[in-house]
């Protein structure tokens, strides 16, 4: 039986996903964590200082020992430049993980979010016991819905969920991808 192995390094065509380091604080803060436009649809507000980002990264670095903790720094493979983050969070159901991500505005619209999402989902389905990936996105965040759709997740537009954020409750769609699709065929296309 497969076990969870945590945040292992992953590569894709253009990206290298790795565990964060505390030294990433300045780049993370400058690239996306302090940007109100980036955090507009997220559950957390923009960071007020590099020190706030550093505290978060220190917390994540301590949690990397947990095999069910998944928090990747997304970097460009050619340059090592930090462009965003990607996570997979445990849910009540042992074999279901919820994914989430954020990227600096300079990297929007270039396919990086979809590329990272496909690679992470591929890893979760092939190397861990995960059999279902879910995600939620704000009903006004069409770009995120598009990324998740291109990754293979299917949105249920008939119902929404209310999600608590540090700015109050927001309405979100939920989307899902099961490891095995119709007739036992894998629905992922890599």
Rosetta constraint file for C-alpha pairs under 8 A:
AtomPair CA 1 CA 129 HARMONIC 7.57 0.50
AtomPair CA 2 CA 127 HARMONIC 6.75 0.50
AtomPair CA 2 CA 128 HARMONIC 5.38 0.50
AtomPair CA 2 CA 129 HARMONIC 5.40 0.50
AtomPair CA 3 CA 127 HARMONIC 7.85 0.50
AtomPair CA 3 CA 128 HARMONIC 5.47 0.50
AtomPair CA 3 CA 129 HARMONIC 6.01 0.50
AtomPair CA 4 CA 67 HARMONIC 5.34 0.50
AtomPair CA 4 CA 68 HARMONIC 5.83 0.50
AtomPair CA 4 CA 127 HARMONIC 7.74 0.50
AtomPair CA 4 CA 128 HARMONIC 5.10 0.50
AtomPair CA 4 CA 129 HARMONIC 6.75 0.50
AtomPair CA 5 CA 67 HARMONIC 4.60 0.50
AtomPair CA 5 CA 68 HARMONIC 6.85 0.50
AtomPair CA 5 CA 128 HARMONIC 7.26 0.50
AtomPair CA 6 CA 64 HARMONIC 6.93 0.50
AtomPair CA 6 CA 65 HARMONIC 7.75 0.50
AtomPair CA 6 CA 66 HARMONIC 6.52 0.50
AtomPair CA 6 CA 67 HARMONIC 3.97 0.50
AtomPair CA 6 CA 68 HARMONIC 5.20 0.50
AtomPair CA 6 CA 69 HARMONIC 5.23 0.50
AtomPair CA 6 CA 70 HARMONIC 5.39 0.50
AtomPair CA 7 CA 18 HARMONIC 7.12 0.50
AtomPair CA 7 CA 19 HARMONIC 6.06 0.50
AtomPair CA 7 CA 64 HARMONIC 6.83 0.50
AtomPair CA 7 CA 67 HARMONIC 7.49 0.50
AtomPair CA 7 CA 69 HARMONIC 6.54 0.50
AtomPair CA 7 CA 70 HARMONIC 4.70 0.50
AtomPair CA 7 CA 71 HARMONIC 6.15 0.50
AtomPair CA 7 CA 72 HARMONIC 6.50 0.50
AtomPair CA 8 CA 18 HARMONIC 6.59 0.50
AtomPair CA 8 CA 19 HARMONIC 7.13 0.50
AtomPair CA 9 CA 16 HARMONIC 7.25 0.50
AtomPair CA 9 CA 17 HARMONIC 5.52 0.50
AtomPair CA 9 CA 18 HARMONIC 4.46 0.50
AtomPair CA 9 CA 19 HARMONIC 6.93 0.50
AtomPair CA 10 CA 16 HARMONIC 5.90 0.50
AtomPair CA 10 CA 17 HARMONIC 4.97 0.50
AtomPair CA 10 CA 18 HARMONIC 6.55 0.50
AtomPair CA 10 CA 119 HARMONIC 7.48 0.50
AtomPair CA 10 CA 120 HARMONIC 7.74 0.50
AtomPair CA 11 CA 15 HARMONIC 5.73 0.50
AtomPair CA 11 CA 16 HARMONIC 4.54 0.50
AtomPair CA 11 CA 17 HARMONIC 6.09 0.50
AtomPair CA 11 CA 77 HARMONIC 7.84 0.50
AtomPair CA 11 CA 119 HARMONIC 7.56 0.50
AtomPair CA 12 CA 16 HARMONIC 6.51 0.50
AtomPair CA 12 CA 115 HARMONIC 7.12 0.50
AtomPair CA 12 CA 116 HARMONIC 7.27 0.50
AtomPair CA 12 CA 119 HARMONIC 6.47 0.50
AtomPair CA 13 CA 115 HARMONIC 8.00 0.50
AtomPair CA 14 CA 76 HARMONIC 6.10 0.50
AtomPair CA 14 CA 77 HARMONIC 5.43 0.50
AtomPair CA 14 CA 78 HARMONIC 7.25 0.50
AtomPair CA 14 CA 112 HARMONIC 8.00 0.50
AtomPair CA 15 CA 74 HARMONIC 6.79 0.50
AtomPair CA 15 CA 75 HARMONIC 5.70 0.50
AtomPair CA 15 CA 76 HARMONIC 4.73 0.50
AtomPair CA 15 CA 77 HARMONIC 4.61 0.50
AtomPair CA 15 CA 78 HARMONIC 7.96 0.50
AtomPair CA 15 CA 112 HARMONIC 7.67 0.50
AtomPair CA 15 CA 115 HARMONIC 7.87 0.50
AtomPair CA 15 CA 116 HARMONIC 7.20 0.50
AtomPair CA 16 CA 74 HARMONIC 6.15 0.50
AtomPair CA 16 CA 75 HARMONIC 5.25 0.50
AtomPair CA 16 CA 76 HARMONIC 6.09 0.50
AtomPair CA 16 CA 77 HARMONIC 5.04 0.50
AtomPair CA 16 CA 80 HARMONIC 7.75 0.50
AtomPair CA 17 CA 72 HARMONIC 5.60 0.50
AtomPair CA 17 CA 73 HARMONIC 5.54 0.50
AtomPair CA 17 CA 74 HARMONIC 4.68 0.50
AtomPair CA 17 CA 75 HARMONIC 6.13 0.50
AtomPair CA 17 CA 116 HARMONIC 7.80 0.50
AtomPair CA 18 CA 72 HARMONIC 5.20 0.50
AtomPair CA 18 CA 73 HARMONIC 5.28 0.50
AtomPair CA 18 CA 74 HARMONIC 6.79 0.50
AtomPair CA 18 CA 75 HARMONIC 7.92 0.50
AtomPair CA 19 CA 61 HARMONIC 7.84 0.50
AtomPair CA 19 CA 64 HARMONIC 7.75 0.50
AtomPair CA 19 CA 71 HARMONIC 6.49 0.50
AtomPair CA 19 CA 72 HARMONIC 4.98 0.50
AtomPair CA 19 CA 73 HARMONIC 5.71 0.50
AtomPair CA 20 CA 24 HARMONIC 6.66 0.50
AtomPair CA 20 CA 57 HARMONIC 6.89 0.50
AtomPair CA 20 CA 60 HARMONIC 7.59 0.50
AtomPair CA 20 CA 61 HARMONIC 6.87 0.50
AtomPair CA 20 CA 71 HARMONIC 7.40 0.50
AtomPair CA 20 CA 72 HARMONIC 6.25 0.50
AtomPair CA 20 CA 73 HARMONIC 5.16 0.50
AtomPair CA 21 CA 25 HARMONIC 7.85 0.50
AtomPair CA 21 CA 57 HARMONIC 6.77 0.50
AtomPair CA 21 CA 58 HARMONIC 7.91 0.50
AtomPair CA 21 CA 61 HARMONIC 6.72 0.50
AtomPair CA 22 CA 54 HARMONIC 6.05 0.50
AtomPair CA 22 CA 57 HARMONIC 5.36 0.50
AtomPair CA 22 CA 58 HARMONIC 5.85 0.50
AtomPair CA 22 CA 61 HARMONIC 7.36 0.50
AtomPair CA 23 CA 54 HARMONIC 7.95 0.50
AtomPair CA 24 CA 28 HARMONIC 5.97 0.50
AtomPair CA 24 CA 54 HARMONIC 7.96 0.50
AtomPair CA 24 CA 57 HARMONIC 7.89 0.50
AtomPair CA 24 CA 82 HARMONIC 7.81 0.50
AtomPair CA 25 CA 29 HARMONIC 5.97 0.50
AtomPair CA 25 CA 50 HARMONIC 6.20 0.50
AtomPair CA 25 CA 51 HARMONIC 7.83 0.50
AtomPair CA 25 CA 53 HARMONIC 5.51 0.50
AtomPair CA 25 CA 54 HARMONIC 4.99 0.50
AtomPair CA 25 CA 57 HARMONIC 6.93 0.50
AtomPair CA 26 CA 30 HARMONIC 6.08 0.50
AtomPair CA 26 CA 50 HARMONIC 5.86 0.50
AtomPair CA 26 CA 53 HARMONIC 7.77 0.50
AtomPair CA 26 CA 54 HARMONIC 7.94 0.50
AtomPair CA 27 CA 31 HARMONIC 5.76 0.50
AtomPair CA 27 CA 82 HARMONIC 6.66 0.50
AtomPair CA 28 CA 32 HARMONIC 5.94 0.50
AtomPair CA 28 CA 33 HARMONIC 5.86 0.50
AtomPair CA 28 CA 53 HARMONIC 7.35 0.50
AtomPair CA 28 CA 82 HARMONIC 7.13 0.50
AtomPair CA 28 CA 83 HARMONIC 7.75 0.50
AtomPair CA 28 CA 84 HARMONIC 7.31 0.50
AtomPair CA 29 CA 33 HARMONIC 4.59 0.50
AtomPair CA 29 CA 34 HARMONIC 5.33 0.50
AtomPair CA 29 CA 47 HARMONIC 7.12 0.50
AtomPair CA 29 CA 49 HARMONIC 7.41 0.50
AtomPair CA 29 CA 50 HARMONIC 5.79 0.50
AtomPair CA 29 CA 53 HARMONIC 6.19 0.50
AtomPair CA 30 CA 34 HARMONIC 6.33 0.50
AtomPair CA 30 CA 35 HARMONIC 7.82 0.50
AtomPair CA 31 CA 35 HARMONIC 7.64 0.50
AtomPair CA 31 CA 82 HARMONIC 7.95 0.50
AtomPair CA 31 CA 83 HARMONIC 6.74 0.50
AtomPair CA 31 CA 84 HARMONIC 7.69 0.50
AtomPair CA 31 CA 103 HARMONIC 7.69 0.50
AtomPair CA 31 CA 104 HARMONIC 4.96 0.50
AtomPair CA 31 CA 105 HARMONIC 7.72 0.50
AtomPair CA 32 CA 38 HARMONIC 6.11 0.50
AtomPair CA 32 CA 39 HARMONIC 7.74 0.50
AtomPair CA 32 CA 84 HARMONIC 7.12 0.50
AtomPair CA 32 CA 102 HARMONIC 7.41 0.50
AtomPair CA 32 CA 103 HARMONIC 6.09 0.50
AtomPair CA 32 CA 104 HARMONIC 4.45 0.50
AtomPair CA 32 CA 105 HARMONIC 7.19 0.50
AtomPair CA 33 CA 38 HARMONIC 7.53 0.50
AtomPair CA 33 CA 39 HARMONIC 7.19 0.50
AtomPair CA 33 CA 46 HARMONIC 5.61 0.50
AtomPair CA 33 CA 47 HARMONIC 5.65 0.50
AtomPair CA 33 CA 53 HARMONIC 7.37 0.50
AtomPair CA 34 CA 39 HARMONIC 7.98 0.50
AtomPair CA 34 CA 46 HARMONIC 4.51 0.50
AtomPair CA 34 CA 47 HARMONIC 4.74 0.50
AtomPair CA 34 CA 48 HARMONIC 6.50 0.50
AtomPair CA 34 CA 49 HARMONIC 7.57 0.50
AtomPair CA 35 CA 39 HARMONIC 6.38 0.50
AtomPair CA 35 CA 46 HARMONIC 5.81 0.50
AtomPair CA 35 CA 47 HARMONIC 7.93 0.50
AtomPair CA 36 CA 40 HARMONIC 5.72 0.50
AtomPair CA 36 CA 45 HARMONIC 7.26 0.50
AtomPair CA 36 CA 46 HARMONIC 5.55 0.50
AtomPair CA 38 CA 42 HARMONIC 7.87 0.50
AtomPair CA 38 CA 102 HARMONIC 7.14 0.50
AtomPair CA 38 CA 103 HARMONIC 7.17 0.50
AtomPair CA 38 CA 104 HARMONIC 6.74 0.50
AtomPair CA 38 CA 105 HARMONIC 6.67 0.50
AtomPair CA 39 CA 43 HARMONIC 7.71 0.50
AtomPair CA 39 CA 44 HARMONIC 6.72 0.50
AtomPair CA 39 CA 45 HARMONIC 6.06 0.50
AtomPair CA 39 CA 46 HARMONIC 6.00 0.50
AtomPair CA 39 CA 102 HARMONIC 7.86 0.50
AtomPair CA 40 CA 45 HARMONIC 7.57 0.50
AtomPair CA 41 CA 137 HARMONIC 7.64 0.50
AtomPair CA 41 CA 138 HARMONIC 6.03 0.50
AtomPair CA 41 CA 141 HARMONIC 6.88 0.50
AtomPair CA 42 CA 165 HARMONIC 7.60 0.50
AtomPair CA 43 CA 164 HARMONIC 7.12 0.50
AtomPair CA 43 CA 165 HARMONIC 4.30 0.50
AtomPair CA 43 CA 166 HARMONIC 6.22 0.50
AtomPair CA 43 CA 167 HARMONIC 7.70 0.50
AtomPair CA 44 CA 165 HARMONIC 6.23 0.50
AtomPair CA 44 CA 166 HARMONIC 5.65 0.50
AtomPair CA 44 CA 167 HARMONIC 7.64 0.50
AtomPair CA 45 CA 166 HARMONIC 6.74 0.50
AtomPair CA 45 CA 167 HARMONIC 7.45 0.50
AtomPair CA 47 CA 52 HARMONIC 6.19 0.50
AtomPair CA 47 CA 53 HARMONIC 6.55 0.50
AtomPair CA 48 CA 52 HARMONIC 6.70 0.50
AtomPair CA 49 CA 53 HARMONIC 6.78 0.50
AtomPair CA 50 CA 54 HARMONIC 6.06 0.50
AtomPair CA 51 CA 55 HARMONIC 6.20 0.50
AtomPair CA 52 CA 56 HARMONIC 6.46 0.50
AtomPair CA 53 CA 57 HARMONIC 6.29 0.50
AtomPair CA 54 CA 58 HARMONIC 6.11 0.50
AtomPair CA 55 CA 59 HARMONIC 6.32 0.50
AtomPair CA 56 CA 60 HARMONIC 6.31 0.50
AtomPair CA 57 CA 61 HARMONIC 5.99 0.50
AtomPair CA 58 CA 62 HARMONIC 6.35 0.50
AtomPair CA 59 CA 63 HARMONIC 6.47 0.50
AtomPair CA 60 CA 64 HARMONIC 6.43 0.50
AtomPair CA 60 CA 71 HARMONIC 7.52 0.50
AtomPair CA 63 CA 69 HARMONIC 6.63 0.50
AtomPair CA 64 CA 69 HARMONIC 6.19 0.50
AtomPair CA 64 CA 70 HARMONIC 7.68 0.50
AtomPair CA 65 CA 69 HARMONIC 7.89 0.50
AtomPair CA 68 CA 89 HARMONIC 7.85 0.50
AtomPair CA 68 CA 90 HARMONIC 6.91 0.50
AtomPair CA 69 CA 88 HARMONIC 7.46 0.50
AtomPair CA 69 CA 89 HARMONIC 6.98 0.50
AtomPair CA 69 CA 90 HARMONIC 7.81 0.50
AtomPair CA 70 CA 87 HARMONIC 5.33 0.50
AtomPair CA 70 CA 88 HARMONIC 5.20 0.50
AtomPair CA 70 CA 89 HARMONIC 6.71 0.50
AtomPair CA 71 CA 85 HARMONIC 7.08 0.50
AtomPair CA 71 CA 86 HARMONIC 5.88 0.50
AtomPair CA 71 CA 87 HARMONIC 4.37 0.50
AtomPair CA 71 CA 88 HARMONIC 6.75 0.50
AtomPair CA 72 CA 85 HARMONIC 5.59 0.50
AtomPair CA 72 CA 86 HARMONIC 5.11 0.50
AtomPair CA 72 CA 87 HARMONIC 6.07 0.50
AtomPair CA 73 CA 82 HARMONIC 6.80 0.50
AtomPair CA 73 CA 83 HARMONIC 7.86 0.50
AtomPair CA 73 CA 84 HARMONIC 6.21 0.50
AtomPair CA 73 CA 85 HARMONIC 4.80 0.50
AtomPair CA 73 CA 86 HARMONIC 6.66 0.50
AtomPair CA 74 CA 82 HARMONIC 5.93 0.50
AtomPair CA 74 CA 83 HARMONIC 5.81 0.50
AtomPair CA 74 CA 84 HARMONIC 5.05 0.50
AtomPair CA 74 CA 85 HARMONIC 5.29 0.50
AtomPair CA 74 CA 86 HARMONIC 6.80 0.50
AtomPair CA 74 CA 116 HARMONIC 7.65 0.50
AtomPair CA 75 CA 79 HARMONIC 7.90 0.50
AtomPair CA 75 CA 80 HARMONIC 5.34 0.50
AtomPair CA 75 CA 81 HARMONIC 5.17 0.50
AtomPair CA 75 CA 82 HARMONIC 4.34 0.50
AtomPair CA 75 CA 83 HARMONIC 5.53 0.50
AtomPair CA 75 CA 84 HARMONIC 7.12 0.50
AtomPair CA 76 CA 80 HARMONIC 5.10 0.50
AtomPair CA 76 CA 81 HARMONIC 5.32 0.50
AtomPair CA 76 CA 82 HARMONIC 6.73 0.50
AtomPair CA 76 CA 83 HARMONIC 7.14 0.50
AtomPair CA 77 CA 81 HARMONIC 7.88 0.50
AtomPair CA 83 CA 103 HARMONIC 5.78 0.50
AtomPair CA 83 CA 104 HARMONIC 5.83 0.50
AtomPair CA 83 CA 107 HARMONIC 6.79 0.50
AtomPair CA 84 CA 101 HARMONIC 7.35 0.50
AtomPair CA 84 CA 102 HARMONIC 5.48 0.50
AtomPair CA 84 CA 103 HARMONIC 3.99 0.50
AtomPair CA 84 CA 104 HARMONIC 6.07 0.50
AtomPair CA 85 CA 101 HARMONIC 5.44 0.50
AtomPair CA 85 CA 102 HARMONIC 5.43 0.50
AtomPair CA 85 CA 103 HARMONIC 6.44 0.50
AtomPair CA 86 CA 99 HARMONIC 7.39 0.50
AtomPair CA 86 CA 100 HARMONIC 5.83 0.50
AtomPair CA 86 CA 101 HARMONIC 4.27 0.50
AtomPair CA 86 CA 102 HARMONIC 6.72 0.50
AtomPair CA 86 CA 116 HARMONIC 7.63 0.50
AtomPair CA 86 CA 117 HARMONIC 7.81 0.50
AtomPair CA 87 CA 99 HARMONIC 5.53 0.50
AtomPair CA 87 CA 100 HARMONIC 5.24 0.50
AtomPair CA 87 CA 101 HARMONIC 6.14 0.50
AtomPair CA 88 CA 97 HARMONIC 5.83 0.50
AtomPair CA 88 CA 98 HARMONIC 5.30 0.50
AtomPair CA 88 CA 99 HARMONIC 4.24 0.50
AtomPair CA 88 CA 100 HARMONIC 6.39 0.50
AtomPair CA 89 CA 97 HARMONIC 5.38 0.50
AtomPair CA 89 CA 98 HARMONIC 5.02 0.50
AtomPair CA 89 CA 99 HARMONIC 6.24 0.50
AtomPair CA 90 CA 94 HARMONIC 7.21 0.50
AtomPair CA 90 CA 96 HARMONIC 6.77 0.50
AtomPair CA 90 CA 97 HARMONIC 4.95 0.50
AtomPair CA 90 CA 98 HARMONIC 6.51 0.50
AtomPair CA 91 CA 96 HARMONIC 6.07 0.50
AtomPair CA 91 CA 97 HARMONIC 5.89 0.50
AtomPair CA 91 CA 98 HARMONIC 6.93 0.50
AtomPair CA 92 CA 96 HARMONIC 7.85 0.50
AtomPair CA 94 CA 130 HARMONIC 7.66 0.50
AtomPair CA 95 CA 129 HARMONIC 5.91 0.50
AtomPair CA 95 CA 130 HARMONIC 4.28 0.50
AtomPair CA 95 CA 131 HARMONIC 5.47 0.50
AtomPair CA 95 CA 132 HARMONIC 6.45 0.50
AtomPair CA 96 CA 130 HARMONIC 5.62 0.50
AtomPair CA 96 CA 131 HARMONIC 6.18 0.50
AtomPair CA 96 CA 132 HARMONIC 4.68 0.50
AtomPair CA 96 CA 133 HARMONIC 5.70 0.50
AtomPair CA 96 CA 134 HARMONIC 7.25 0.50
AtomPair CA 97 CA 130 HARMONIC 6.78 0.50
AtomPair CA 97 CA 132 HARMONIC 6.53 0.50
AtomPair CA 97 CA 133 HARMONIC 5.07 0.50
AtomPair CA 97 CA 134 HARMONIC 6.25 0.50
AtomPair CA 98 CA 133 HARMONIC 5.68 0.50
AtomPair CA 98 CA 134 HARMONIC 4.59 0.50
AtomPair CA 98 CA 135 HARMONIC 5.16 0.50
AtomPair CA 98 CA 136 HARMONIC 8.00 0.50
AtomPair CA 99 CA 133 HARMONIC 6.96 0.50
AtomPair CA 99 CA 134 HARMONIC 6.31 0.50
AtomPair CA 99 CA 135 HARMONIC 5.31 0.50
AtomPair CA 100 CA 135 HARMONIC 6.62 0.50
AtomPair CA 100 CA 136 HARMONIC 7.93 0.50
AtomPair CA 101 CA 113 HARMONIC 7.60 0.50
AtomPair CA 103 CA 107 HARMONIC 6.49 0.50
AtomPair CA 103 CA 108 HARMONIC 6.98 0.50
AtomPair CA 103 CA 113 HARMONIC 7.59 0.50
AtomPair CA 104 CA 108 HARMONIC 6.98 0.50
AtomPair CA 107 CA 112 HARMONIC 7.14 0.50
AtomPair CA 108 CA 112 HARMONIC 7.53 0.50
AtomPair CA 108 CA 113 HARMONIC 7.86 0.50
AtomPair CA 111 CA 115 HARMONIC 6.10 0.50
AtomPair CA 112 CA 116 HARMONIC 6.08 0.50
AtomPair CA 113 CA 117 HARMONIC 6.01 0.50
AtomPair CA 113 CA 147 HARMONIC 6.65 0.50
AtomPair CA 114 CA 118 HARMONIC 6.06 0.50
AtomPair CA 114 CA 147 HARMONIC 5.23 0.50
AtomPair CA 114 CA 148 HARMONIC 7.19 0.50
AtomPair CA 114 CA 150 HARMONIC 6.75 0.50
AtomPair CA 114 CA 151 HARMONIC 6.14 0.50
AtomPair CA 115 CA 119 HARMONIC 6.30 0.50
AtomPair CA 116 CA 120 HARMONIC 6.10 0.50
AtomPair CA 117 CA 121 HARMONIC 6.03 0.50
AtomPair CA 117 CA 148 HARMONIC 7.73 0.50
AtomPair CA 117 CA 151 HARMONIC 6.40 0.50
AtomPair CA 118 CA 122 HARMONIC 6.00 0.50
AtomPair CA 118 CA 151 HARMONIC 5.44 0.50
AtomPair CA 118 CA 190 HARMONIC 7.29 0.50
AtomPair CA 119 CA 123 HARMONIC 6.22 0.50
AtomPair CA 120 CA 124 HARMONIC 6.12 0.50
AtomPair CA 121 CA 125 HARMONIC 6.09 0.50
AtomPair CA 121 CA 133 HARMONIC 7.32 0.50
AtomPair CA 122 CA 126 HARMONIC 5.99 0.50
AtomPair CA 122 CA 188 HARMONIC 7.68 0.50
AtomPair CA 123 CA 127 HARMONIC 5.49 0.50
AtomPair CA 123 CA 128 HARMONIC 7.31 0.50
AtomPair CA 124 CA 128 HARMONIC 5.23 0.50
AtomPair CA 124 CA 129 HARMONIC 7.52 0.50
AtomPair CA 124 CA 130 HARMONIC 5.87 0.50
AtomPair CA 125 CA 129 HARMONIC 7.08 0.50
AtomPair CA 125 CA 130 HARMONIC 5.66 0.50
AtomPair CA 125 CA 131 HARMONIC 6.20 0.50
AtomPair CA 125 CA 179 HARMONIC 6.16 0.50
AtomPair CA 130 CA 179 HARMONIC 7.90 0.50
AtomPair CA 131 CA 178 HARMONIC 5.88 0.50
AtomPair CA 131 CA 179 HARMONIC 4.94 0.50
AtomPair CA 131 CA 180 HARMONIC 7.71 0.50
AtomPair CA 132 CA 176 HARMONIC 7.03 0.50
AtomPair CA 132 CA 177 HARMONIC 5.73 0.50
AtomPair CA 132 CA 178 HARMONIC 4.41 0.50
AtomPair CA 132 CA 179 HARMONIC 5.87 0.50
AtomPair CA 133 CA 153 HARMONIC 7.84 0.50
AtomPair CA 133 CA 176 HARMONIC 5.76 0.50
AtomPair CA 133 CA 177 HARMONIC 5.22 0.50
AtomPair CA 133 CA 178 HARMONIC 6.41 0.50
AtomPair CA 133 CA 179 HARMONIC 7.96 0.50
AtomPair CA 134 CA 153 HARMONIC 7.40 0.50
AtomPair CA 134 CA 174 HARMONIC 7.02 0.50
AtomPair CA 134 CA 175 HARMONIC 5.58 0.50
AtomPair CA 134 CA 176 HARMONIC 4.38 0.50
AtomPair CA 134 CA 177 HARMONIC 6.36 0.50
AtomPair CA 135 CA 148 HARMONIC 7.87 0.50
AtomPair CA 135 CA 174 HARMONIC 5.75 0.50
AtomPair CA 135 CA 175 HARMONIC 5.43 0.50
AtomPair CA 135 CA 176 HARMONIC 6.64 0.50
AtomPair CA 136 CA 172 HARMONIC 5.99 0.50
AtomPair CA 136 CA 173 HARMONIC 5.51 0.50
AtomPair CA 136 CA 174 HARMONIC 4.43 0.50
AtomPair CA 136 CA 175 HARMONIC 6.31 0.50
AtomPair CA 137 CA 141 HARMONIC 6.54 0.50
AtomPair CA 137 CA 144 HARMONIC 6.57 0.50
AtomPair CA 137 CA 145 HARMONIC 6.64 0.50
AtomPair CA 137 CA 172 HARMONIC 5.13 0.50
AtomPair CA 137 CA 173 HARMONIC 5.48 0.50
AtomPair CA 137 CA 174 HARMONIC 6.69 0.50
AtomPair CA 138 CA 170 HARMONIC 7.00 0.50
AtomPair CA 138 CA 171 HARMONIC 5.97 0.50
AtomPair CA 138 CA 172 HARMONIC 4.24 0.50
AtomPair CA 138 CA 173 HARMONIC 6.38 0.50
AtomPair CA 139 CA 171 HARMONIC 6.16 0.50
AtomPair CA 139 CA 172 HARMONIC 5.03 0.50
AtomPair CA 139 CA 173 HARMONIC 5.92 0.50
AtomPair CA 141 CA 145 HARMONIC 6.62 0.50
AtomPair CA 142 CA 146 HARMONIC 6.20 0.50
AtomPair CA 143 CA 147 HARMONIC 6.36 0.50
AtomPair CA 144 CA 148 HARMONIC 6.25 0.50
AtomPair CA 145 CA 149 HARMONIC 6.07 0.50
AtomPair CA 145 CA 155 HARMONIC 7.83 0.50
AtomPair CA 146 CA 150 HARMONIC 6.17 0.50
AtomPair CA 147 CA 151 HARMONIC 6.28 0.50
AtomPair CA 148 CA 152 HARMONIC 6.44 0.50
AtomPair CA 148 CA 153 HARMONIC 5.41 0.50
AtomPair CA 148 CA 154 HARMONIC 7.70 0.50
AtomPair CA 148 CA 175 HARMONIC 7.73 0.50
AtomPair CA 149 CA 153 HARMONIC 5.07 0.50
AtomPair CA 149 CA 154 HARMONIC 6.08 0.50
AtomPair CA 149 CA 155 HARMONIC 7.52 0.50
AtomPair CA 151 CA 188 HARMONIC 7.55 0.50
AtomPair CA 152 CA 177 HARMONIC 6.35 0.50
AtomPair CA 152 CA 187 HARMONIC 6.92 0.50
AtomPair CA 152 CA 188 HARMONIC 6.28 0.50
AtomPair CA 153 CA 175 HARMONIC 5.58 0.50
AtomPair CA 153 CA 176 HARMONIC 4.89 0.50
AtomPair CA 153 CA 177 HARMONIC 4.58 0.50
AtomPair CA 154 CA 175 HARMONIC 4.95 0.50
AtomPair CA 154 CA 176 HARMONIC 5.30 0.50
AtomPair CA 154 CA 177 HARMONIC 6.37 0.50
AtomPair CA 155 CA 173 HARMONIC 6.72 0.50
AtomPair CA 155 CA 174 HARMONIC 5.83 0.50
AtomPair CA 155 CA 175 HARMONIC 3.98 0.50
AtomPair CA 155 CA 176 HARMONIC 6.63 0.50
AtomPair CA 156 CA 160 HARMONIC 7.85 0.50
AtomPair CA 156 CA 173 HARMONIC 6.80 0.50
AtomPair CA 156 CA 174 HARMONIC 6.27 0.50
AtomPair CA 156 CA 175 HARMONIC 6.12 0.50
AtomPair CA 157 CA 173 HARMONIC 6.69 0.50
AtomPair CA 159 CA 173 HARMONIC 7.14 0.50
AtomPair CA 160 CA 171 HARMONIC 6.39 0.50
AtomPair CA 160 CA 172 HARMONIC 5.49 0.50
AtomPair CA 160 CA 173 HARMONIC 4.91 0.50
AtomPair CA 160 CA 174 HARMONIC 6.87 0.50
AtomPair CA 161 CA 171 HARMONIC 5.73 0.50
AtomPair CA 161 CA 172 HARMONIC 5.22 0.50
AtomPair CA 161 CA 173 HARMONIC 6.28 0.50
AtomPair CA 161 CA 174 HARMONIC 7.22 0.50
AtomPair CA 162 CA 169 HARMONIC 6.05 0.50
AtomPair CA 162 CA 170 HARMONIC 5.44 0.50
AtomPair CA 162 CA 171 HARMONIC 4.64 0.50
AtomPair CA 162 CA 172 HARMONIC 6.14 0.50
AtomPair CA 163 CA 169 HARMONIC 5.38 0.50
AtomPair CA 163 CA 170 HARMONIC 5.32 0.50
AtomPair CA 163 CA 171 HARMONIC 6.36 0.50
AtomPair CA 163 CA 172 HARMONIC 6.83 0.50
AtomPair CA 164 CA 168 HARMONIC 5.75 0.50
AtomPair CA 164 CA 169 HARMONIC 4.46 0.50
AtomPair CA 164 CA 170 HARMONIC 6.50 0.50
AtomPair CA 165 CA 169 HARMONIC 5.88 0.50
AtomPair CA 165 CA 170 HARMONIC 7.18 0.50
AtomPair CA 177 CA 187 HARMONIC 7.97 0.50
AtomPair CA 178 CA 187 HARMONIC 7.74 0.50
AtomPair CA 179 CA 186 HARMONIC 6.04 0.50
AtomPair CA 179 CA 187 HARMONIC 7.01 0.50
AtomPair CA 179 CA 188 HARMONIC 7.97 0.50
AtomPair CA 180 CA 184 HARMONIC 5.13 0.50
AtomPair CA 180 CA 185 HARMONIC 5.55 0.50
AtomPair CA 180 CA 186 HARMONIC 4.66 0.50
AtomPair CA 180 CA 187 HARMONIC 6.46 0.50
AtomPair CA 181 CA 185 HARMONIC 5.17 0.50
AtomPair CA 181 CA 186 HARMONIC 5.32 0.50
AtomPair CA 181 CA 187 HARMONIC 5.22 0.50
AtomPair CA 182 CA 186 HARMONIC 7.97 0.50
AtomPair CA 182 CA 187 HARMONIC 7.98 0.50
